[in-house]
Amino acid sequence: MTEEVTFELLPIEALLAHEQVLPDHVVELVDKLVESGVFVEPVWIARGSHVILNGHHRVAALRRLGAERIAAWVIDYDSDIVQLERWTPGPPLSKEEVVRRARTGELFPPQTTRHVLTAELPPRPTLLRDLLPANGHAAVAGRSRRPGAPRASRSRSPPPG
């Protein structure tokens, strides 16, 4: 990769959210993770501040599963390779505001910010068992969907997160 982006396994408790999550989407992701056993797409994390740039729902799903680590692309947030846009209409956002909200806990609504990279990131699937504590493997292997909950649709593509 480049100096601006590196792949790392980070302690999940160090990450700071700047957006809220949709609980139903988190449940869907938990089910998909348990079913596949693979964390397919690493989250994007700002180097130094540990602010989540992309992947709030994936972080929440792994936290729900008791993960200790998370597969992440660690990115120099001040670099020009990171562009900040919005998913929803509204006033322009700044990277400084994103970091401030993460540090203060004053979270944006779900799917407000959209971070775009000008660099291409290669696939980096990570086995779920490599992110969980040693004693957490059996608990996840035996976990099933909520009773009566439908399977997540594979034809729908939710926004990243």
Secondary structure, 3 states (H helix, E strand, C coil): CECCEEEEEEEHHHCECCECCCHHHHHHHHHHHHHHCEECCCEEEECCCCEEEECHHHHHHHHHCCCCEEEEEEECCCCCCEEEEECCCCCCCCHHHHHHHHHHCCCECCCCEEEEECCCCCCCCEEHHHCCCHHHHHHHHCCCCCCCCCCCCCCCCCCCC
